[in-house]
Amino acid sequence: MSRRSGFTVNRINTGGSKGVVIQRLGRRRRSPSDVGEGRPHISAGITHIRNSKLPTQREIDSQLRRSELQSLPEGSRRAAVQMALETGHTLGIDEQMIVDTDAWEDVPSLDIPISGKEVSVDPSHEGGEYFQLIDMARDSLGSVSHRQYPPRSRQSRLETRRQAWLAQMPTLLNAYMQYKYSDNTVEVPENPTYFHLRVLGINGYESACALPQDQHHEYINQTLLLHGLLGTSPVAPELAIPIPTLELYRRCRLRSPQFSIQQWVKVLCDLSNINYNLSFREQFADGFDTYLEILRRLDHLIKVELGHDQPGWRILHACPACQYKLEGEAELNPSVMGALDGNNSLKRFARGDRGSDTLTFDSDYFLSHEYVDQFANEVKCKVKKVDKETVCLNRWRAAMADNLKGMYNAFTETGVFVSVCRHGFVWTILDMMQSGELAKYPLATVSKLLSVFPLRIGLGYDIACSFTSTLMSSSLASKACTAGLKMVVPAFHGHAHNRLCQLGFHILMSPGFGLEDLETCERIFSSSNAVARLTQHATPFHRRQFIDMFLRQWDAEKYENLGKFLLNNYRQALQVLEEMPVRIKALMSGRQVSEACFATWLQDERDYLESKKTEPDTDVLGVEYVELLNKYNDARTLIANVSAIRKLWEASVKLEANATRANDKARLRQVTHDAWEGMLFLQKGLQDVESQLDVGERWTTDSPAYQQTVELLE
């Protein structure tokens, strides 16, 4: 049976003569199973694996083939089944067709309708009748219809590939552990079937690497992993990447986050002395994602065995220095210190062609969008206004009203909001979605930390002054008060706050925080800028995956340097204890001052500034009265000047043009009217203020009250 021009042609051997049956069929696209059967360089072993792992597609192709066979005449169907049994292409052939084939009979001739006539053809030994029949059928039937298949979207392709990888992931995990941690060598079966594929790695490029196929393996990638390779496709990979090459790139990426996959693949092509091809980059990226997924599943299995998979376990045990308590150690207040802040470097552009990628990345670092959105309506939007009590709200963008923190629609994720301990270990991170630093982000972070650290937490935040008010008006107020939460402003950011705010929230003015500056978030953001180069145009899945890799490497480096960090802090504390008494004694200038006096002085300063937050009403009214009085005197002076000019004009020589004289007279009359109207309005305002201040006689520039108010203005 062969296919040409949409016809199925069956040659039937009748012994003495040959018959040809032509049945018109609709064309269809070749399925992956059809392609595999027609590729000579792919062995039967890989074809068996491919067909066994595409049950849905195979069933569809089988049903289509069965329908085509059933639509054939009986003789043609028997011939087609017989040829399929001889060649081994039994797709779509059931047992009933095989039973019917045993009693097939010869068909001596073929009758086909051409242009409304019955044409009988007896093939001769000379040949050529077949092509004549094809030409006659084309002329009679015209164009051949094509079977229409619905187009597959990018989302459908990604989801299909994802599901194929997930189905074999447990098997691949076991194969990877056997390859990585077992000394057993791969046994080659007797009379093996070899399959060929390309291999790209640090040792070069092989265009046809032959590997023995184990028929007991369910997936081809299972066989590849046991040989130290990983395919770039879940079903029928054409390219494989060695595991050492994937691991080497992962290590390079951890140390240098800006090292992209494209740059690495170009390095591999240079080492292999081949030209770079974009398909290499795409295939390597798919294989690298699968490799990372295997490592994450392996890490999860280890956590389950050790009992480290409980919610909040990583946060509670992230920093040994914060959580390890010595026997007999005094309770500290705060007992745990950390910092939280937002940053907009790790933003991601909203790309229409990327929106169809619905893959999500789960990490114990990230707080979910659903968890964050619980606090979306905790703070009502308010109209921006000048705050008379503090200027901190005007100096910090994060302290603005939520309805003023808009962001261009060009970005989907506009940044991240992180929380870290004082030693630099990351607690949580969340995405800021198409907005600035809204109140729900720090509220969600504080809620998570309160659920892990129930007592005496100290947190540094650059707008701790305004956020404290927000926190106390939210649903977390009682929980924060019970836990003894203390919000402070970090050392560097504190200098941008006013003095009264510093006395209440600056970390240097807050007891219990010692030498900490709580500027840890800024150090993380400075280092994470290297990741931003590759995340701004990535998919949501890959953006989070790269950020997760960066955070894990960051924590690993902090753990590595923790001993040196603590030693330097200890030396700094000893130096402070040695030098501070001498400096304090020099500042005291021989006066005897107790330690209690320092706290008293701070409280006195705080009380004084609190009393000066709002000016007395008499001073405010006095300033307003002086300003109105100056405007009233200026209006009187203007009226006098206008009257003098009008008199001079009337006494002057008559103008030659009467029309010009009339216009000038009208303008003078209007200026005089406006001046009198303004003076009367100011006089009414003066009378109102005088009644409030109880002024018996209107002030003049020589009045003592007037001069005192002018000094207050200056």
Buried (B, 14 or more C-beta within 10 A) or exposed (E): BEEEEBBBBBBBEBEEBBBBBBBBBEEBEEBBBBEBBEEEEBBEBBBBBBBEBBEEBBEEBBEBBBEBBEEBBEBBBBBBBBBBBEEEBBBBBEEEBBEEBEEBEBBBBBEBEEEEEEEEBEBEEEEEBBEEBBEBBBEBBEEBEEEEEEEEEEEEEBBBBBEBBEEBBEBBBEBBBBBEEEEEEEEEEEEBBEBBBBBBBBEEBBEEBEBBBBEEBBBBBBBBBBBBBBBBBBBBBEBBBBBEBBEBBBEBBBEEBEBBBBEBBBBBBEBBEBEBEEEBBBBBBBBBBBBBBBBBBBEBEEBEEEEBBEEBBBBBEBBEBBBEEEEEEEEEEBBBBBBBBBBBBBBBEBBEEBEBBEBEBEBBBBBEEEEBEEBEEBBEEEEEEEEEEBBBBEEBEBBBBBEEBEBEEEBBBBBBBBBBBBBBBBBBBBBBBBBBBBBBBBBBBBBBBBEBBEBBBBBBBBBBBBBBEBBEEBEBEEBBEEBBBBBBBBBEBBEBBBEBBBBBBBBEBBEBBEEBBBBBBBEBBEBBEBBBEBBBEBBBBBBBBBBBBBBBBBBEBBBEEBEEEEEEBEEEEEEEEEEEEEEEEEEEEEEEEEEEEEEEEEEEEBEEBEEEEEEEEEEEBBBBBBBBBBBBBEBEEBBEEBEEEBEEEEEEEEEEEEEEEEEEEEEBEEBBEBBBEBBEEBEEBBEEBBEEBEBEEEBEEEBEBBEEBBEEEE
